[in-house]
Amino acid sequence: MPPLSSYSMVVDFDGTAAAADVQQVILDALADPLAWRSVNREWADGKLTTKQRAELQWQLVSATEQEVLNVVAQQRLDPGFASFAAFCHKHHYPLTIVSDGFDFYIHPMLRQAGLDYLPVVANSLWYADGVPQMRFCLQRSPDQYYGNDKTVVIEQLRAAAATVVFVGDGYSDRDAAHQADMLFAKDRLAEYCNTQNLSYVPFETFFDVQTHFIAQR
């Protein structure tokens, strides 16, 4: 094991740092569930990019900005995430939220938990004249599958000689799983790792992740 001070933590948001996939919760609450899930299946099958998926799905949201934020306000982080973030801060582990979702709901949820000091690399969503606008970040090409390529952040951290730890749960974490030096996975990401023979540490909550690193001290 490398010295603990050399670790950099990269954490997915929806379904990982957040207890639920927040974007899916918004869509379930404010859009036609059958319609948005149909779009999601096309994305999961590789027929749509994240950008195309998001544009189609948010067109289905018939709600005001405040109504969307009201749904966000009811969402919570993983029960162990605040403790894990405090542990990382105490021991000087850089921790970055890297998401293929949107900062629109990530920042309010982190602020509500007192964690708005954490850096966030995510796609942007904002409202202009009542209509959601989007900007996608860290794209290697305009037509790439992900809106936000998490491997770019991993490469940047590795260039600083850090051992990169990635924690994720879903489809948008697959490429990052191949690039991380240490991987924590659950749900669909764990299933994918099993098919690819990728080594990972299973977890259910961030209490499990924190316990793993406490055991190394």
N, C-alpha and C positions, 0 to 999 in steps of 0.2 A: 504494500500500500504506500502511495506517496504521502508526504507530510500533509496534514489537514489544511494548512495554510495555502497549499497550492491548488486547492479545488475551486472551480467556478461552477455555480449551480445555474442551470438553464431549465426553466419550468414552464410547461404549457399551462394555459389558463382554463379553458372550458372543459369541465369534467376532471380536471387535475387540481390546480390551485382552487378553482371554484368547485363546489360540491356537485353542481349540475352543469350541463352544457347550456350556458345562459342564452346563447342565441336561439337554441332550439326551444327553450322555455318561452322566450318572447314570441317566436313563431307559433307555438302551440296556443298561446293565449290570445294572439291578435291577428292570426292569419288562418286560412283554411288548412287544417292539418293534413288532409289528403293531398292537397296541391303542393304544399312545401315539401312534404316527404317524397313525393314523386320526383321533384327537382333534386332532392338530396340523393336519391338512389342513382340518378344519372351522374352526379358528381362522384359518388363512391365508386361507380363503375368506370370512371375516367373519361366520361363523355362530355363533361363540363369542367371548366377551370373554376377555382374558388371565386374569381371575379364574376364569371358568368352566373354561377350559382347564387352568389349574394345579390346581384342585380335582379335576378328573377324572383328570389324569395322575398326581398324587401319591397318589391312591387305589390306583393300580396298582403302587406301589413297595412290595414286600414285603421290607423290610429294616429293620434298626435304625438309629438315628441314627449310631452309630459306623461301621456298614457304609457308610452314605452318605458320611460324612466320609473314610473310607478311599479311596473313589473320588475324592473331591475332592483329596486329598493327592497323587494321581498326575498332576493336571492342571498345566499350565504357562501362563504368560503369553506373549503374542506376543514373539518373540525380541528385538524392538527396543523393547519398551514401557518397561522399566526405564531404558534410556538416554534415551528421550524424556522420561520423567518427571523424570529428573535434569536434563536440558536445560531443561525448563520451570521447575523449581525454581531453577536457577542464574540464569535470566534473568527471574524474577518473572512468569511466565505462570501465573495460577491454572489448575489442572487439576482437573476434577471428573468422577468416574465417575458416569454416570447410566444406570441399567439398568432394564429391565422384567422382569429376573430377580430373584434373591433374594440378600440380604446374607448368608445362611447359608453360601454358598460363596465369595462375593466377598471378605469380610473375611479368611478363612484364607489364600486365595491371595495377597492383597496382603501380609499379614503374613509369609508364607513368603518373599516377594521383598524384604522390607524396605521396603515401600511403604504401610504401614498409616497413614501420616500423610495420605494422600490422602482428601479428603472423598468420601463415597459417598451417592448418593441412589438408593435401590432399594427394592423391596418386601421385606417381612420374612417370614422363615420360621423357626420354632423348634419344638422338640418338647416336648410336655406329655403325660406318662404314655405315652410311646412313640408318640404320634400327631402328625404334622406339623400345625402351626397356621400360618395366613397372615394377613398384613395388607398391604393395598395402599395406596400413597401417591400424593400429587399427583393426585387424581382431580377432574376438573371436575364430574362427575356420577356417581352410583352405578352407572350402566349404561354408562359409557364403554368403548370398545374396549380401550384400554391399561390395565394395572394402574397404571402410572406414566407420566404424561403428560410427556414430556421437554421439550415446548415451554414448560412452566411455568418450568423452570430457565433456558431460553434467554431468556425474557422478563425474568426477574429479573436476569440478568446484563446484558442490554441496557439495563435501567433504570439500571444503574451506569455507563452510557456505554462499555461494553466492546464490542469487535468480537468476536462469538461465532464460534468455530471448532467445527464438529461433525465427529466421526469415527465412522462407523458402517458396518454391513454388512448389516442385515436388515430384516424386515417392521416391527418395532417402531420403526424409525428413520425411517419415511417422513414423518411429520408434521414431525419435527425437521429433516429435510432441506429442507423448504420454508421454515423459519424462520431457519436459520443464515445468517450473513453470509459464511462461507466453509465449504465442504463437502469432506470427504475421504470417498470411498465405494469399496466393493468388493462383490463377490458380488451377492446379491439387491438390495441397495440401489443398486448401480451400474446394474443392469438396470432398476430402477424409474426412476432418474433419466434414463436414456436414453429411456424411454417418455414421460416428462413434460417433456423438454427442459430439465432442471435442470442447471445448470453445476456441475461437481465436479472435484476432483483425484483421479485414480485412485491407489490404493496397494496394496501387497501386505503389507508389514510397517511397523511404526512407524519403522524406519530410513528408509523413503521419506518419511514425514511429517516427520521431523526434518530430513532433507536439504533439503526444501522451504523450511523456515524458516531454516536456516543460509544458504541462498542469498540470502535477503532481508537479511542483516545487512551 
